[in-house]
Amino acid sequence: MHHARDVQSTAAVRFGSYLCLKLTGDVARALAALDMQALAGSLGLHNEFEPGADHPRHAIAFLRRVSARPAQKADAGLEHADAIVHVASDTLAPVSELQRAIERVVEPRALRVLSGVVRPPSYTGTAMHNYAYAQRVLQQSGRSMPNAFLMPLSKTAAWWSKSWMERHTYVLPRYDLEGRRQHEGHALVCEPGIACLMRRTYKQVDEPAAPGTYDFINYFECADAHLPVFHGICAGLRDVSRNPEWRFVLEGPTWHGRRVASWPELLD
């Protein structure tokens, strides 16, 4: 009997890191001596502050701290970071090289690295793509969407013990046998953000993630006018009466920053 061999790939198609920095005096001086403009240019990195039509293929971004919200998973390196550098590419080499350049000039306790990959969607069929992503917000200038949120999280062992089919059900609304909706689920809770939040998620090569890392590194950008939308969605996701999935979530700190245009502005 002949069978198709049509397994879809889950291999990484993009690599990214958030380099979280604690800018003490010595660290700030060491970083100021680093010619970031020349380094980024040599690696072919384009500044996300003015991204063009969407995320640059090879990207760098500079985020300056506003505040941080602690959560279940303690992560002092992220929670107390004064600045974050984001670097991403469809190959690993530029990401690794920029990370090594920063590691060479700062002491380890001043740097927390959150890395991940983009992989093809696991649960997103045509209908969900058209609902959640077909009209998604593309990356805009940092002048019009200055707010940046880093929101990493992991799922519990109980979550990963479920089959992928059962995990999928938590994305969608749940209805009883009479057709009455019982829970909104992840997708409906997040619906207000489709039109105004830029969204990006890095995952790990292996799931569940190794200790000391996160299963999902979520990132959002928005205009000042849409800050209430972002915070409202976060509150909705955490409400297990609306979104039962969150019973299986362990959040890291939610870090809020402002996008800035240059390396000197980040360190100022």
C-alpha positions in Angstrom: 0.0 0.0 0.0 1.3 3.4 -0.9 1.2 6.3 1.6 1.9 10.0 1.2 5.1 11.4 2.8 3.9 14.9 3.4 4.9 15.7 7.0 5.1 19.5 7.4 8.3 20.9 8.8 8.5 22.4 12.2 12.1 23.6 11.7 13.1 27.1 12.8 12.7 29.8 10.1 13.9 32.7 12.2 16.1 33.3 15.2 15.9 36.0 17.8 17.3 37.2 21.1 16.4 39.8 23.7 19.6 41.0 25.4 18.5 42.4 28.8 21.0 44.8 30.3 21.4 46.3 33.7 23.1 49.7 33.1 25.2 50.3 36.1 27.9 52.9 35.7 30.7 50.6 34.6 28.4 48.6 32.3 27.1 51.7 30.7 30.6 53.1 30.1 31.7 49.7 28.6 28.7 49.6 26.3 29.1 53.2 25.2 32.6 52.4 23.9 31.1 49.7 21.6 30.5 51.0 18.1 27.1 49.5 17.7 26.3 51.3 14.5 29.4 49.8 12.8 28.7 46.4 14.3 25.1 46.4 13.2 26.1 47.5 9.8 28.7 44.8 9.4 26.0 42.2 10.3 23.5 43.7 7.9 21.0 44.6 10.7 18.3 47.1 10.0 16.9 49.3 12.8 13.3 48.3 13.7 12.6 51.9 14.8 11.9 52.7 11.2 11.1 49.2 9.9 9.8 50.0 6.4 6.9 47.8 5.3 7.3 45.3 8.1 9.9 43.5 10.3 13.3 43.9 8.7 14.7 40.5 7.6 17.8 41.2 9.6 16.8 43.4 12.6 18.0 45.2 15.6 16.0 47.3 18.1 16.6 49.3 21.2 14.2 49.4 24.1 14.4 51.6 27.2 12.8 50.6 30.5 9.5 52.1 31.7 8.4 49.6 34.3 8.1 45.9 35.0 5.5 43.7 36.6 6.7 40.6 38.6 4.9 37.3 38.3 5.1 33.7 39.3 8.5 33.0 37.7 11.1 35.1 39.3 13.6 36.6 36.7 15.6 39.4 38.2 17.6 39.8 35.0 14.5 40.7 33.0 12.5 42.4 35.8 15.4 44.8 36.6 16.7 45.4 33.1 17.2 49.0 32.3 17.5 48.4 28.5 16.9 45.6 26.0 18.5 45.0 22.7 16.5 42.9 20.3 18.3 41.2 17.4 16.8 38.8 14.9 17.5 37.2 11.5 16.6 34.2 9.4 20.0 32.8 10.1 21.6 32.3 13.5 25.0 33.8 12.8 24.2 37.6 13.1 22.2 37.0 16.3 25.0 35.1 17.9 27.7 37.5 16.8 25.9 40.5 18.2 25.3 38.7 21.5 29.0 37.7 21.7 30.0 41.3 21.1 28.0 42.5 24.1 29.1 39.6 26.3 32.8 40.6 25.6 32.3 44.0 27.2 29.9 43.4 30.1 30.0 41.1 33.1 27.6 38.2 33.1 25.5 39.5 36.0 24.6 42.6 33.9 23.2 40.6 31.0 20.1 38.3 30.8 19.6 36.7 27.4 16.2 35.4 26.2 16.5 33.6 23.0 14.1 31.7 20.8 13.0 30.8 17.3 10.1 31.3 14.9 8.6 28.0 13.7 5.7 27.3 11.4 2.3 27.6 13.2 1.2 24.4 15.0 -2.5 25.0 15.3 -3.3 27.8 12.8 -5.4 26.6 9.9 -6.9 28.8 7.2 -9.9 29.9 9.2 -7.8 30.9 12.3 -5.2 32.6 10.1 -7.9 34.7 8.4 -9.4 35.6 11.7 -6.3 36.4 13.7 -3.5 37.2 11.2 -4.8 38.2 7.8 -5.3 41.8 9.0 -2.6 41.8 11.6 -0.8 45.0 12.5 2.6 45.1 10.8 5.5 46.7 12.6 5.3 50.5 12.5 7.7 53.3 13.2 8.7 53.7 16.9 7.3 57.3 16.6 3.8 56.1 16.1 3.9 52.9 18.2 6.5 53.6 20.9 5.4 51.1 23.6 7.2 47.7 23.8 6.1 44.8 26.1 8.1 41.6 26.7 6.0 38.9 28.3 7.7 35.5 28.5 5.9 32.5 30.0 6.0 28.8 30.3 3.3 26.1 30.5 3.1 23.6 33.4 3.9 19.9 33.3 0.2 19.2 33.3 -0.2 21.2 30.1 2.5 19.3 28.3 1.1 16.0 29.4 -2.0 16.7 27.4 -2.3 15.6 23.8 -1.9 18.3 21.1 -5.6 17.9 20.3 -6.6 18.7 23.8 -4.3 21.7 24.1 -5.8 23.0 20.9 -9.2 23.2 22.5 -8.0 25.9 24.9 -7.4 28.3 22.1 -11.1 28.4 21.1 -14.3 29.2 22.9 -16.0 26.4 24.7 -19.8 25.6 24.3 -22.1 23.3 26.2 -24.3 20.7 24.4 -27.0 23.4 24.0 -24.7 25.7 22.2 -24.3 28.1 25.2 -20.8 29.6 25.4 -19.1 28.7 28.6 -15.6 30.3 28.1 -14.3 32.7 25.6 -10.9 31.1 25.3 -7.6 32.6 24.2 -8.6 33.7 20.7 -11.7 35.7 21.7 -10.1 37.3 24.7 -7.3 38.5 22.4 -9.6 39.7 19.6 -9.5 43.4 20.6 -5.8 43.5 19.9 -5.9 42.2 16.4 -6.5 45.7 15.0 -4.0 47.6 17.1 -1.2 45.4 18.6 1.9 44.3 16.8 2.6 40.7 18.0 5.7 38.5 17.9 6.4 35.2 19.6 9.6 33.2 19.9 9.4 29.5 20.9 12.1 27.0 21.8 13.5 24.4 19.5 12.3 21.8 22.0 9.0 21.7 23.9 8.8 21.9 26.8 11.6 24.3 27.2 14.7 23.5 29.3 14.9 24.8 32.9 15.9 28.5 33.1 14.2 29.3 29.8 10.6 30.0 28.7 8.3 28.1 26.4 7.1 31.3 24.8 8.7 34.7 24.6 5.9 37.1 23.7 6.5 40.6 22.5 4.0 43.4 21.6 4.1 47.0 20.3 1.4 49.6 20.5 0.6 53.3 20.4 -0.1 55.2 23.6 -3.8 55.3 22.8 -3.9 51.5 22.8 -2.3 50.8 26.1 -5.7 50.1 27.8 -6.3 47.5 25.1 -3.1 45.7 25.9 -3.7 45.8 29.6 -7.3 44.7 29.2 -6.3 41.7 27.1 -3.7 40.7 29.8 -6.4 40.9 32.5 -8.7 38.8 30.4 -6.1 36.1 29.7 -5.4 35.8 33.4 -9.1 35.4 34.2 -9.5 31.6 34.2 -13.3 32.0 34.1 -12.8 33.5 30.6 -9.7 31.7 29.6 -9.1 28.4 31.3 -5.8 27.9 29.5 -4.2 30.3 32.1 -4.5 27.6 34.8 -1.5 26.0 33.1 0.6 29.2 32.6 3.6 30.3 34.6 4.3 33.9 33.8 7.7 35.6 33.9 7.8 39.4 34.5 6.0 41.6 32.0 8.6 44.3 31.0 7.4 47.6 29.5 9.8 49.7 27.5 9.8 52.5 25.0 11.4 52.0 21.6 14.3 54.4 21.0 16.0 55.2 17.7 19.7 54.7 18.5 22.3 53.0 20.7 23.4 56.4 22.3 19.8 57.2 23.1 19.4 53.8 24.7 22.4 54.4 27.0 21.7 58.0 27.7 
